[in-house]
Amino acid sequence: MVAKVFGGEARENRTSEPEILEKVKEIAKVNQSVEGHIPVLLCHEKFTNPTSSIRAALGFPEPTIGSRVLHILVFPKLSPITKLRRDDLCNVWRQCILCHIALWKEGVYHRDISPENMMWYRDKLGKLMGVLNDYDLSLLKEALGPQGNERTGTVPFMALDLLAPKAQRGEVKHLYRHDMESFVWVFIWICFRYNSEGDLLPPAARRFDAWATLGASTCREKKRDFLADMGRCSRPNDIGRLTWFFLLQCAWVLEEYRHHRSNQQLGQKLSRLAGVIPVDGLPGVVEQSEPEEDETEEDETEQDMDIFLGMFTATTGWQELERRIRSQ
């Protein structure tokens, strides 16, 4: 077993992780994509004294602002996704994605996709089971309070839209497609930073260390440049050809989608200026727009989610992966 000890927000309208996990467990009873792919909460304890009581005793002004309360949660021990390679890595990654979208459609918004939150175990038959872990930053659709605009996530894995200044000010809604983009950044991160044994590469051979310490805006620039140039990168020695081909396809989907949105938003700008509907595509002027700055709060339908995920599942890399998994 492992114990998770953390200071959670003390806001009365903030849904606790045990409450979210209870909702997740109910969904798992009727959804095979979720069953067996979520953490099992064995026991938990919430301490009654928040940090605000300490601050008040010390005479701090406004002691309740940012107040936190101590939680202890106990789970069965799982293994990290970074220990996997080739088809096993892709399989667990894929299972976590399918669990994630099923939960999102049922109103459980994870919003913190990172390697640390993607785990695995083997069931009694030896089958590899991916687990989407850690619901501390998750949001329930019916919850009161903030409706998804908080700056949640881990910077190296956050979607480019959420790293833009407007999003960092809390003015962009966290959508399903942002989490799905985070899954791709996790895939890239693992493939470039870990060897075939699941150990970190030496610092000289390790990419992206700086991403973990950069500010949101600078990290966004670095990630955007990397995505545009990834097709010219050499395949890491510890990555199989099929995995590398699949990874390149996922990166290509993100880049194409970014350009598509860029064209759309540039067209909307010109339409407002000229009062006419622009020609779709507008080749050659993509770089003149900054879509992340212009993005407004929006909602997604389940069809929107399926279409975005479908851009990845329709790749030959995903389909070939599923074929190999079925043949095992």
Phi and psi in degrees as GROMACS dihedral restraints (atoms count N, CA, C in turn):
[ dihedral_restraints ]
;  ai    aj    ak    al  type     phi  dphi    fc
    3     4     5     6     1  -132.4    20    10
    4     5     6     7     1   150.4    20    10
    6     7     8     9     1  -112.1    20    10
    7     8     9    10     1   131.2    20    10
    9    10    11    12     1  -102.5    20    10
   10    11    12    13     1   119.1    20    10
   12    13    14    15     1  -117.8    20    10
   13    14    15    16     1   121.7    20    10
   15    16    17    18     1  -154.9    20    10
   16    17    18    19     1   161.4    20    10
   18    19    20    21     1   -98.9    20    10
   19    20    21    22     1   106.2    20    10
   21    22    23    24     1   -89.4    20    10
   22    23    24    25     1   157.7    20    10
   24    25    26    27     1   -60.9    20    10
   25    26    27    28     1   141.6    20    10
   27    28    29    30     1   -93.9    20    10
   28    29    30    31     1     9.9    20    10
   30    31    32    33     1   -62.3    20    10
   31    32    33    34     1   137.8    20    10
   33    34    35    36     1   -65.7    20    10
   34    35    36    37     1   -30.9    20    10
   36    37    38    39     1   -92.2    20    10
   37    38    39    40     1     9.8    20    10
   39    40    41    42     1   -91.2    20    10
   40    41    42    43     1   120.4    20    10
   42    43    44    45     1   -71.4    20    10
   43    44    45    46     1   129.8    20    10
   45    46    47    48     1   -76.0    20    10
   46    47    48    49     1   160.2    20    10
   48    49    50    51     1   -62.1    20    10
   49    50    51    52     1   -42.6    20    10
   51    52    53    54     1   -58.4    20    10
   52    53    54    55     1   -37.3    20    10
   54    55    56    57     1   -66.3    20    10
   55    56    57    58     1   -40.6    20    10
   57    58    59    60     1   -65.3    20    10
   58    59    60    61     1   -41.9    20    10
   60    61    62    63     1   -64.3    20    10
   61    62    63    64     1   -30.9    20    10
   63    64    65    66     1   -66.2    20    10
   64    65    66    67     1   -41.5    20    10
   66    67    68    69     1   -63.3    20    10
   67    68    69    70     1   -43.1    20    10
   69    70    71    72     1   -61.5    20    10
   70    71    72    73     1   -40.8    20    10
   72    73    74    75     1   -63.1    20    10
   73    74    75    76     1   -38.3    20    10
   75    76    77    78     1   -65.5    20    10
   76    77    78    79     1   -39.1    20    10
   78    79    80    81     1   -64.8    20    10
   79    80    81    82     1   -38.5    20    10
   81    82    83    84     1   -62.1    20    10
   82    83    84    85     1   -27.1    20    10
   84    85    86    87     1   -65.2    20    10
   85    86    87    88     1   -23.7    20    10
   87    88    89    90     1  -122.9    20    10
   88    89    90    91     1     4.4    20    10
   90    91    92    93     1  -133.1    20    10
   91    92    93    94     1   115.6    20    10
   93    94    95    96     1   -68.4    20    10
   94    95    96    97     1   -25.4    20    10
   96    97    98    99     1   -70.7    20    10
   97    98    99   100     1   -18.6    20    10
   99   100   101   102     1  -102.7    20    10
  100   101   102   103     1   -36.3    20    10
  102   103   104   105     1   -58.5    20    10
  103   104   105   106     1   125.0    20    10
  105   106   107   108     1    82.4    20    10
  106   107   108   109     1    -2.9    20    10
  108   109   110   111     1  -116.0    20    10
  109   110   111   112     1    20.6    20    10
  111   112   113   114     1  -129.2    20    10
  112   113   114   115     1   156.2    20    10
  114   115   116   117     1   -68.6    20    10
  115   116   117   118     1   149.2    20    10
  117   118   119   120     1  -102.8    20    10
  118   119   120   121     1   112.8    20    10
  120   121   122   123     1   -82.5    20    10
  121   122   123   124     1   113.9    20    10
  123   124   125   126     1   -82.5    20    10
  124   125   126   127     1   -42.9    20    10
  126   127   128   129     1  -164.1    20    10
  127   128   129   130     1   162.5    20    10
  129   130   131   132     1  -155.1    20    10
  130   131   132   133     1   158.0    20    10
  132   133   134   135     1  -142.3    20    10
  133   134   135   136     1   133.3    20    10
  135   136   137   138     1  -114.2    20    10
  136   137   138   139     1   120.5    20    10
  138   139   140   141     1   -77.9    20    10
  139   140   141   142     1   150.8    20    10
  141   142   143   144     1   -86.8    20    10
  142   143   144   145     1   -22.5    20    10
  144   145   146   147     1   -94.1    20    10
  145   146   147   148     1   110.6    20    10
  147   148   149   150     1   -77.5    20    10
  148   149   150   151     1   166.8    20    10
  150   151   152   153     1   -64.3    20    10
  151   152   153   154     1   -19.5    20    10
  153   154   155   156     1   -62.5    20    10
  154   155   156   157     1   -31.8    20    10
  156   157   158   159     1   -67.8    20    10
  157   158   159   160     1   -34.9    20    10
  159   160   161   162     1   -68.4    20    10
  160   161   162   163     1   -44.0    20    10
  162   163   164   165     1   -63.4    20    10
  163   164   165   166     1   -39.8    20    10
  165   166   167   168     1   -65.2    20    10
  166   167   168   169     1   -41.5    20    10
  168   169   170   171     1   -64.2    20    10
  169   170   171   172     1   -29.7    20    10
  171   172   173   174     1   -88.1    20    10
  172   173   174   175     1    -1.5    20    10
  174   175   176   177     1    81.1    20    10
  175   176   177   178     1    20.6    20    10
  177   178   179   180     1   -69.0    20    10
  178   179   180   181     1   140.4    20    10
  180   181   182   183     1   -69.4    20    10
  181   182   183   184     1   145.6    20    10
  183   184   185   186     1    46.0    20    10
  184   185   186   187     1    61.4    20    10
  186   187   188   189     1   -65.6    20    10
  187   188   189   190     1   -20.0    20    10
  189   190   191   192     1   -82.9    20    10
  190   191   192   193     1   -14.9    20    10
  192   193   194   195     1   -68.7    20    10
  193   194   195   196     1   124.9    20    10
  195   196   197   198     1    71.5    20    10
  196   197   198   199     1    17.7    20    10
  198   199   200   201     1   -65.4    20    10
  199   200   201   202     1   144.1    20    10
  201   202   203   204     1  -131.4    20    10
  202   203   204   205     1   158.1    20    10
  204   205   206   207     1  -129.7    20    10
  205   206   207   208     1   143.4    20    10
  207   208   209   210     1   -77.8    20    10
  208   209   210   211     1   133.0    20    10
  210   211   212   213     1  -123.8    20    10
  211   212   213   214     1   145.3    20    10
  213   214   215   216     1  -129.3    20    10
  214   215   216   217     1   122.9    20    10
  216   217   218   219     1  -122.4    20    10
  217   218   219   220     1   140.0    20    10
  219   220   221   222     1  -119.4    20    10
  220   221   222   223     1   130.0    20    10
  222   223   224   225     1  -131.4    20    10
  223   224   225   226     1   159.7    20    10
  225   226   227   228     1   -64.2    20    10
  226   227   228   229     1   146.2    20    10
  228   229   230   231     1   -71.2    20    10
  229   230   231   232     1   137.7    20    10
  231   232   233   234     1  -122.1    20    10
  232   233   234   235     1   167.8    20    10
  234   235   236   237     1  -105.7    20    10
  235   236   237   238     1   147.9    20    10
  237   238   239   240     1   -78.1    20    10
  238   239   240   241     1   147.5    20    10
  240   241   242   243     1   -63.5    20    10
  241   242   243   244     1   -23.8    20    10
  243   244   245   246     1   -65.9    20    10
  244   245   246   247     1   -13.4    20    10
  246   247   248   249     1   -84.1    20    10
  247   248   249   250     1    -3.7    20    10
  249   250   251   252     1  -103.1    20    10
  250   251   252   253     1   159.2    20    10
  252   253   254   255     1  -143.6    20    10
  253   254   255   256     1   163.4    20    10
  255   256   257   258     1    52.4    20    10
  256   257   258   259     1  -132.4    20    10
  258   259   260   261     1   -62.5    20    10
  259   260   261   262     1   -34.6    20    10
  261   262   263   264     1   -64.0    20    10
  262   263   264   265     1   -42.1    20    10
  264   265   266   267     1   -61.4    20    10
  265   266   267   268     1   -49.6    20    10
  267   268   269   270     1   -63.4    20    10
  268   269   270   271     1   -36.3    20    10
  270   271   272   273     1   -66.3    20    10
  271   272   273   274     1   -48.2    20    10
  273   274   275   276     1   -65.2    20    10
  274   275   276   277     1   -41.8    20    10
  276   277   278   279     1   -56.7    20    10
  277   278   279   280     1   -46.1    20    10
  279   280   281   282     1   -64.3    20    10
  280   281   282   283     1   -42.9    20    10
  282   283   284   285     1   -62.4    20    10
  283   284   285   286     1   -40.3    20    10
  285   286   287   288     1   -64.3    20    10
  286   287   288   289     1   -37.6    20    10
  288   289   290   291     1   -63.9    20    10
  289   290   291   292     1   -44.8    20    10
  291   292   293   294     1   -68.6    20    10
  292   293   294   295     1   -35.8    20    10
  294   295   296   297     1   -65.3    20    10
  295   296   297   298     1   -42.8    20    10
  297   298   299   300     1   -61.0    20    10
  298   299   300   301     1   -47.4    20    10
  300   301   302   303     1   -69.0    20    10
  301   302   303   304     1   -34.1    20    10
  303   304   305   306     1   -63.0    20    10
  304   305   306   307     1   -42.6    20    10
  306   307   308   309     1   -67.0    20    10
  307   308   309   310     1   -40.7    20    10
  309   310   311   312     1   -61.5    20    10
  310   311   312   313     1   -41.6    20    10
  312   313   314   315     1   -66.1    20    10
  313   314   315   316     1   -24.6    20    10
  315   316   317   318     1   -92.2    20    10
  316   317   318   319     1     7.6    20    10
  318   319   320   321     1    91.1    20    10
  319   320   321   322     1    19.2    20    10
  321   322   323   324     1  -112.3    20    10
  322   323   324   325     1   108.0    20    10
  324   325   326   327     1  -100.6    20    10
  325   326   327   328     1   110.2    20    10
  327   328   329   330     1   -67.2    20    10
  328   329   330   331     1   -62.1    20    10
  330   331   332   333     1    71.8    20    10
  331   332   333   334     1    16.2    20    10
  333   334   335   336     1  -149.4    20    10
  334   335   336   337     1    63.5    20    10
  336   337   338   339     1   -79.8    20    10
  337   338   339   340     1   121.6    20    10
  339   340   341   342     1  -154.6    20    10
  340   341   342   343     1   164.7    20    10
  342   343   344   345     1   -59.0    20    10
  343   344   345   346     1   -35.6    20    10
  345   346   347   348     1   -65.3    20    10
  346   347   348   349     1   -21.4    20    10
  348   349   350   351     1  -102.5    20    10
  349   350   351   352     1    13.1    20    10
  351   352   353   354     1  -123.0    20    10
  352   353   354   355     1   110.1    20    10
  354   355   356   357     1  -122.8    20    10
  355   356   357   358     1  -179.2    20    10
  357   358   359   360     1  -158.8    20    10
  358   359   360   361     1   162.6    20    10
  360   361   362   363     1  -153.8    20    10
  361   362   363   364     1   172.7    20    10
  363   364   365   366     1  -111.9    20    10
  364   365   366   367     1   133.4    20    10
  366   367   368   369     1   -77.7    20    10
  367   368   369   370     1  -174.8    20    10
  369   370   371   372     1   -63.0    20    10
  370   371   372   373     1   -21.8    20    10
  372   373   374   375     1   -95.3    20    10
  373   374   375   376     1     3.2    20    10
  375   376   377   378     1    85.6    20    10
  376   377   378   379     1     6.1    20    10
  378   379   380   381     1   -74.3    20    10
  379   380   381   382     1   137.2    20    10
  381   382   383   384     1   -74.3    20    10
  382   383   384   385     1   125.3    20    10
  384   385   386   387     1  -122.6    20    10
  385   386   387   388     1   115.7    20    10
  387   388   389   390     1   -78.3    20    10
  388   389   390   391     1   143.7    20    10
  390   391   392   393     1  -128.0    20    10
  391   392   393   394     1   124.2    20    10
  393   394   395   396     1   -84.9    20    10
  394   395   396   397     1   113.3    20    10
  396   397   398   399     1  -109.5    20    10
  397   398   399   400     1   164.2    20    10
  399   400   401   402     1    67.9    20    10
  400   401   402   403     1   100.1    20    10
  402   403   404   405     1  -113.0    20    10
  403   404   405   406     1    24.8    20    10
  405   406   407   408     1   -63.4    20    10
  406   407   408   409     1   -36.3    20    10
  408   409   410   411     1   -99.8    20    10
  409   410   411   412     1     9.0    20    10
  411   412   413   414     1   -74.0    20    10
  412   413   414   415     1   161.5    20    10
  414   415   416   417     1  -132.5    20    10
  415   416   417   418     1   136.3    20    10
  417   418   419   420     1   -90.7    20    10
  418   419   420   421     1   139.0    20    10
  420   421   422   423     1   -56.4    20    10
  421   422   423   424     1   -38.5    20    10
  423   424   425   426     1   -87.6    20    10
  424   425   426   427     1     2.0    20    10
  426   427   428   429     1   -67.7    20    10
  427   428   429   430     1   149.1    20    10
  429   430   431   432     1   -79.9    20    10
  430   431   432   433     1   171.0    20    10
  432   433   434   435     1    88.6    20    10
  433   434   435   436     1  -153.3    20    10
  435   436   437   438     1   -55.1    20    10
  436   437   438   439     1   138.6    20    10
  438   439   440   441     1  -107.6    20    10
  439   440   441   442     1    45.8    20    10
  441   442   443   444     1    98.8    20    10
  442   443   444   445     1     9.2    20    10
  444   445   446   447     1   -99.6    20    10
  445   446   447   448     1     1.1    20    10
  447   448   449   450     1   -65.6    20    10
  448   449   450   451     1   153.8    20    10
  450   451   452   453     1   -83.6    20    10
  451   452   453   454     1    82.9    20    10
  453   454   455   456     1  -103.8    20    10
  454   455   456   457     1   152.0    20    10
  456   457   458   459     1   124.0    20    10
  457   458   459   460     1   174.1    20    10
  459   460   461   462     1  -110.8    20    10
  460   461   462   463     1   122.0    20    10
  462   463   464   465     1   -46.5    20    10
  463   464   465   466     1   -49.6    20    10
  465   466   467   468     1   -59.9    20    10
  466   467   468   469     1   -19.8    20    10
  468   469   470   471     1  -112.0    20    10
  469   470   471   472     1    -0.6    20    10
  471   472   473   474     1   -74.6    20    10
  472   473   474   475     1   148.3    20    10
  474   475   476   477     1   -60.9    20    10
  475   476   477   478     1   149.8    20    10
  477   478   479   480     1   -56.6    20    10
  478   479   480   481     1   -39.7    20    10
  480   481   482   483     1   -58.2    20    10
  481   482   483   484     1   -37.8    20    10
  483   484   485   486     1   -80.4    20    10
  484   485   486   487     1    -8.5    20    10
  486   487   488   489     1   -94.9    20    10
  487   488   489   490     1    -7.3    20    10
  489   490   491   492     1   -69.8    20    10
  490   491   492   493     1   152.8    20    10
  492   493   494   495     1   -53.1    20    10
  493   494   495   496     1   -40.6    20    10
  495   496   497   498     1   -62.6    20    10
  496   497   498   499     1   -41.1    20    10
  498   499   500   501     1   -69.0    20    10
  499   500   501   502     1   -37.3    20    10
  501   502   503   504     1   -67.2    20    10
  502   503   504   505     1   -20.7    20    10
  504   505   506   507     1   -85.2    20    10
  505   506   507   508     1     0.3    20    10
  507   508   509   510     1    82.6    20    10
  508   509   510   511     1    25.1    20    10
  510   511   512   513     1  -106.6    20    10
  511   512   513   514     1     8.8    20    10
  513   514   515   516     1  -125.0    20    10
  514   515   516   517     1   129.6    20    10
  516   517   518   519     1   -74.1    20    10
  517   518   519   520     1   137.6    20    10
  519   520   521   522     1   -78.6    20    10
  520   521   522   523     1   114.9    20    10
  522   523   524   525     1  -108.8    20    10
  523   524   525   526     1   169.4    20    10
  525   526   527   528     1   -57.9    20    10
  526   527   528   529     1   -44.1    20    10
  528   529   530   531     1   -63.0    20    10
  529   530   531   532     1   -25.4    20    10
  531   532   533   534     1   -67.5    20    10
  532   533   534   535     1   -43.0    20    10
  534   535   536   537     1   -65.6    20    10
  535   536   537   538     1   -39.6    20    10
  537   538   539   540     1   -63.8    20    10
  538   539   540   541     1   -38.4    20    10
  540   541   542   543     1   -62.8    20    10
  541   542   543   544     1   -37.2    20    10
  543   544   545   546     1   -61.0    20    10
  544   545   546   547     1   -36.6    20    10
  546   547   548   549     1   -58.4    20    10
  547   548   549   550     1   -39.6    20    10
  549   550   551   552     1   -67.7    20    10
  550   551   552   553     1   -40.5    20    10
  552   553   554   555     1   -64.3    20    10
  553   554   555   556     1   -35.1    20    10
  555   556   557   558     1   -62.9    20    10
  556   557   558   559     1   -44.6    20    10
  558   559   560   561     1   -58.4    20    10
  559   560   561   562     1   -47.7    20    10
  561   562   563   564     1   -61.3    20    10
  562   563   564   565     1   -46.4    20    10
  564   565   566   567     1   -57.5    20    10
  565   566   567   568     1   -47.9    20    10
  567   568   569   570     1   -65.7    20    10
  568   569   570   571     1   -44.7    20    10
  570   571   572   573     1   -64.8    20    10
  571   572   573   574     1   -31.2    20    10
  573   574   575   576     1   -94.3    20    10
  574   575   576   577     1    -9.7    20    10
  576   577   578   579     1  -120.2    20    10
  577   578   579   580     1    -9.7    20    10
  579   580   581   582     1  -124.0    20    10
  580   581   582   583     1   147.9    20    10
  582   583   584   585     1   -88.4    20    10
  583   584   585   586     1  -174.8    20    10
  585   586   587   588     1   -67.3    20    10
  586   587   588   589     1   -16.3    20    10
  588   589   590   591     1   -93.3    20    10
  589   590   591   592     1     0.0    20    10
  591   592   593   594     1    82.4    20    10
  592   593   594   595     1    14.7    20    10
  594   595   596   597     1   -99.0    20    10
  595   596   597   598     1   149.5    20    10
  597   598   599   600     1   -61.7    20    10
  598   599   600   601     1   138.3    20    10
  600   601   602   603     1   -68.5    20    10
  601   602   603   604     1   160.3    20    10
  603   604   605   606     1   -58.6    20    10
  604   605   606   607     1   150.8    20    10
  606   607   608   609     1   -50.8    20    10
  607   608   609   610     1   -39.0    20    10
  609   610   611   612     1   -65.1    20    10
  610   611   612   613     1   -26.4    20    10
  612   613   614   615     1  -102.5    20    10
  613   614   615   616     1     3.0    20    10
  615   616   617   618     1  -101.2    20    10
  616   617   618   619     1   123.8    20    10
  618   619   620   621     1   -92.4    20    10
  619   620   621   622     1   158.4    20    10
  621   622   623   624     1    77.4    20    10
  622   623   624   625     1     6.7    20    10
  624   625   626   627     1   -52.7    20    10
  625   626   627   628     1   -40.0    20    10
  627   628   629   630     1   -66.0    20    10
  628   629   630   631     1   -26.8    20    10
  630   631   632   633     1   -58.7    20    10
  631   632   633   634     1   -30.7    20    10
  633   634   635   636     1   -74.7    20    10
  634   635   636   637     1   -13.9    20    10
  636   637   638   639     1  -117.7    20    10
  637   638   639   640     1    -9.2    20    10
  639   640   641   642     1   -74.9    20    10
  640   641   642   643     1   156.0    20    10
  642   643   644   645     1   -70.3    20    10
  643   644   645   646     1   166.1    20    10
  645   646   647   648     1   -59.3    20    10
  646   647   648   649     1   -45.9    20    10
  648   649   650   651     1   -64.9    20    10
  649   650   651   652     1   -45.0    20    10
  651   652   653   654     1   -68.1    20    10
  652   653   654   655     1   -40.2    20    10
  654   655   656   657     1   -62.4    20    10
  655   656   657   658     1   -38.5    20    10
  657   658   659   660     1   -60.7    20    10
  658   659   660   661     1   -42.3    20    10
  660   661   662   663     1   -63.8    20    10
  661   662   663   664     1   -44.1    20    10
  663   664   665   666     1   -63.0    20    10
  664   665   666   667     1   -43.4    20    10
  666   667   668   669     1   -68.1    20    10
  667   668   669   670     1   -38.9    20    10
  669   670   671   672     1   -64.7    20    10
  670   671   672   673     1   -42.6    20    10
  672   673   674   675     1   -64.2    20    10
  673   674   675   676     1   -42.0    20    10
  675   676   677   678     1   -63.1    20    10
  676   677   678   679     1   -43.3    20    10
  678   679   680   681     1   -61.2    20    10
  679   680   681   682     1   -40.8    20    10
  681   682   683   684     1   -68.0    20    10
  682   683   684   685     1   -29.3    20    10
  684   685   686   687     1  -102.0    20    10
  685   686   687   688     1     0.1    20    10
  687   688   689   690     1   -61.4    20    10
  688   689   690   691     1   -32.4    20    10
  690   691   692   693     1   -61.7    20    10
  691   692   693   694     1   -18.6    20    10
  693   694   695   696     1   -98.4    20    10
  694   695   696   697     1     2.2    20    10
  696   697   698   699     1   -75.4    20    10
  697   698   699   700     1   150.0    20    10
  699   700   701   702     1   -80.0    20    10
  700   701   702   703     1   146.0    20    10
  702   703   704   705     1   -68.6    20    10
  703   704   705   706     1   125.3    20    10
  705   706   707   708     1   -58.0    20    10
  706   707   708   709     1   145.6    20    10
  708   709   710   711     1   -59.6    20    10
  709   710   711   712     1   -32.4    20    10
  711   712   713   714     1   -90.5    20    10
  712   713   714   715     1     7.7    20    10
  714   715   716   717     1  -108.3    20    10
  715   716   717   718     1   125.0    20    10
  717   718   719   720     1   -66.5    20    10
  718   719   720   721     1   159.1    20    10
  720   721   722   723     1   -62.1    20    10
  721   722   723   724     1   -40.6    20    10
  723   724   725   726     1   -67.4    20    10
  724   725   726   727     1   -41.5    20    10
  726   727   728   729     1   -63.7    20    10
  727   728   729   730     1   -42.4    20    10
  729   730   731   732     1   -63.9    20    10
  730   731   732   733     1   -43.2    20    10
  732   733   734   735     1   -60.5    20    10
  733   734   735   736     1   -43.2    20    10
  735   736   737   738     1   -63.5    20    10
  736   737   738   739     1   -43.1    20    10
  738   739   740   741     1   -62.2    20    10
  739   740   741   742     1   -42.9    20    10
  741   742   743   744     1   -61.2    20    10
  742   743   744   745     1   -38.6    20    10
  744   745   746   747     1   -64.7    20    10
  745   746   747   748     1   -41.4    20    10
  747   748   749   750     1   -63.3    20    10
  748   749   750   751     1   -43.1    20    10
  750   751   752   753     1   -64.0    20    10
  751   752   753   754     1   -38.6    20    10
  753   754   755   756     1   -63.0    20    10
  754   755   756   757     1   -40.2    20    10
  756   757   758   759     1   -60.7    20    10
  757   758   759   760     1   -45.3    20    10
  759   760   761   762     1   -61.1    20    10
  760   761   762   763     1   -44.2    20    10
  762   763   764   765     1   -65.7    20    10
  763   764   765   766     1   -42.8    20    10
  765   766   767   768     1   -64.9    20    10
  766   767   768   769     1   -40.0    20    10
  768   769   770   771     1   -66.4    20    10
  769   770   771   772     1   -38.5    20    10
  771   772   773   774     1   -62.3    20    10
  772   773   774   775     1   -42.7    20    10
  774   775   776   777     1   -66.5    20    10
  775   776   777   778     1   -37.7    20    10
  777   778   779   780     1   -61.1    20    10
  778   779   780   781     1   -46.7    20    10
  780   781   782   783     1   -66.0    20    10
  781   782   783   784     1   -36.6    20    10
  783   784   785   786     1   -60.6    20    10
  784   785   786   787     1   -45.4    20    10
  786   787   788   789     1   -62.4    20    10
  787   788   789   790     1   -43.0    20    10
  789   790   791   792     1   -59.8    20    10
  790   791   792   793     1   -47.8    20    10
  792   793   794   795     1   -72.1    20    10
  793   794   795   796     1   -34.1    20    10
  795   796   797   798     1   -64.7    20    10
  796   797   798   799     1   -40.5    20    10
  798   799   800   801     1   -61.7    20    10
  799   800   801   802     1   -39.4    20    10
  801   802   803   804     1   -64.9    20    10
  802   803   804   805     1   -38.5    20    10
  804   805   806   807     1   -61.2    20    10
  805   806   807   808     1   -49.6    20    10
  807   808   809   810     1   -65.9    20    10
  808   809   810   811     1   -33.9    20    10
  810   811   812   813     1   -64.3    20    10
  811   812   813   814     1   -41.7    20    10
  813   814   815   816     1   -66.3    20    10
  814   815   816   817     1   -36.4    20    10
  816   817   818   819     1   -73.3    20    10
  817   818   819   820     1   -41.3    20    10
  819   820   821   822     1   -98.6    20    10
  820   821   822   823     1   -15.6    20    10
  822   823   824   825     1    73.4    20    10
  823   824   825   826     1    21.3    20    10
  825   826   827   828     1  -131.4    20    10
  826   827   828   829     1   163.0    20    10
  828   829   830   831     1   -85.3    20    10
  829   830   831   832     1   121.7    20    10
  831   832   833   834     1   -74.3    20    10
  832   833   834   835     1   160.4    20    10
  834   835   836   837     1   -67.6    20    10
  835   836   837   838     1   132.2    20    10
  837   838   839   840     1   -64.0    20    10
  838   839   840   841     1   139.0    20    10
  840   841   842   843     1   103.9    20    10
  841   842   843   844     1   -55.8    20    10
  843   844   845   846     1    43.9    20    10
  844   845   846   847     1    62.6    20    10
  846   847   848   849     1   -62.4    20    10
  847   848   849   850     1   145.6    20    10
  849   850   851   852     1    88.3    20    10
  850   851   852   853     1    -3.0    20    10
  852   853   854   855     1  -124.5    20    10
  853   854   855   856     1    14.6    20    10
  855   856   857   858     1   -57.7    20    10
  856   857   858   859     1   -43.8    20    10
  858   859   860   861     1   -71.5    20    10
  859   860   861   862     1    -7.7    20    10
  861   862   863   864     1   -77.6    20    10
  862   863   864   865     1   -15.7    20    10
  864   865   866   867     1  -101.9    20    10
  865   866   867   868     1   158.0    20    10
  867   868   869   870     1  -125.2    20    10
  868   869   870   871     1    81.4    20    10
  870   871   872   873     1   -61.1    20    10
  871   872   873   874     1   -31.1    20    10
  873   874   875   876     1   -64.9    20    10
  874   875   876   877     1   -34.3    20    10
  876   877   878   879     1   -73.3    20    10
  877   878   879   880     1   -29.0    20    10
  879   880   881   882     1   -93.2    20    10
  880   881   882   883     1    -7.0    20    10
  882   883   884   885     1   -62.5    20    10
  883   884   885   886     1   130.5    20    10
  885   886   887   888     1  -107.2    20    10
  886   887   888   889     1   162.1    20    10
  888   889   890   891     1   -62.7    20    10
  889   890   891   892     1   137.4    20    10
  891   892   893   894     1  -146.2    20    10
  892   893   894   895     1   169.2    20    10
  894   895   896   897     1  -115.0    20    10
  895   896   897   898     1   158.6    20    10
  897   898   899   900     1  -118.8    20    10
  898   899   900   901     1   143.4    20    10
  900   901   902   903     1   -95.4    20    10
  901   902   903   904     1   166.6    20    10
  903   904   905   906     1   -62.1    20    10
  904   905   906   907     1   -32.5    20    10
  906   907   908   909     1   -64.6    20    10
  907   908   909   910     1   -40.0    20    10
  909   910   911   912     1   -59.6    20    10
  910   911   912   913     1   -43.3    20    10
  912   913   914   915     1   -63.0    20    10
  913   914   915   916     1   -45.7    20    10
  915   916   917   918     1   -63.3    20    10
  916   917   918   919     1   -38.5    20    10
  918   919   920   921     1   -65.5    20    10
  919   920   921   922     1   -43.7    20    10
  921   922   923   924     1   -67.2    20    10
  922   923   924   925     1   -46.3    20    10
  924   925   926   927     1   -61.9    20    10
  925   926   927   928     1   -36.9    20    10
  927   928   929   930     1   -62.0    20    10
  928   929   930   931     1   -25.4    20    10
  930   931   932   933     1   -63.6    20    10
  931   932   933   934     1   -29.2    20    10
  933   934   935   936     1   -88.7    20    10
  934   935   936   937     1   -43.7    20    10
  936   937   938   939     1   -68.4    20    10
  937   938   939   940     1   -19.7    20    10
  939   940   941   942     1   -82.3    20    10
  940   941   942   943     1    -9.1    20    10
  942   943   944   945     1   -68.3    20    10
  943   944   945   946     1   152.0    20    10
  945   946   947   948     1   -65.3    20    10
  946   947   948   949     1   -28.9    20    10
  948   949   950   951     1   -64.6    20    10
  949   950   951   952     1   -44.4    20    10
  951   952   953   954     1   -65.4    20    10
  952   953   954   955     1   -45.9    20    10
  954   955   956   957     1   -64.8    20    10
  955   956   957   958     1   -37.9    20    10
  957   958   959   960     1   -67.7    20    10
  958   959   960   961     1   -37.7    20    10
  960   961   962   963     1   -60.0    20    10
  961   962   963   964     1   -47.4    20    10
  963   964   965   966     1   -62.0    20    10
  964   965   966   967     1   -37.4    20    10
  966   967   968   969     1   -63.1    20    10
  967   968   969   970     1   -43.1    20    10
  969   970   971   972     1   -67.8    20    10
  970   971   972   973     1   -35.8    20    10
  972   973   974   975     1   -65.8    20    10
  973   974   975   976     1   -42.1    20    10
  975   976   977   978     1   -66.5    20    10
  976   977   978   979     1   -29.3    20    10
  978   979   980   981     1   -82.0    20    10
  979   980   981   982     1    -8.7    20    10
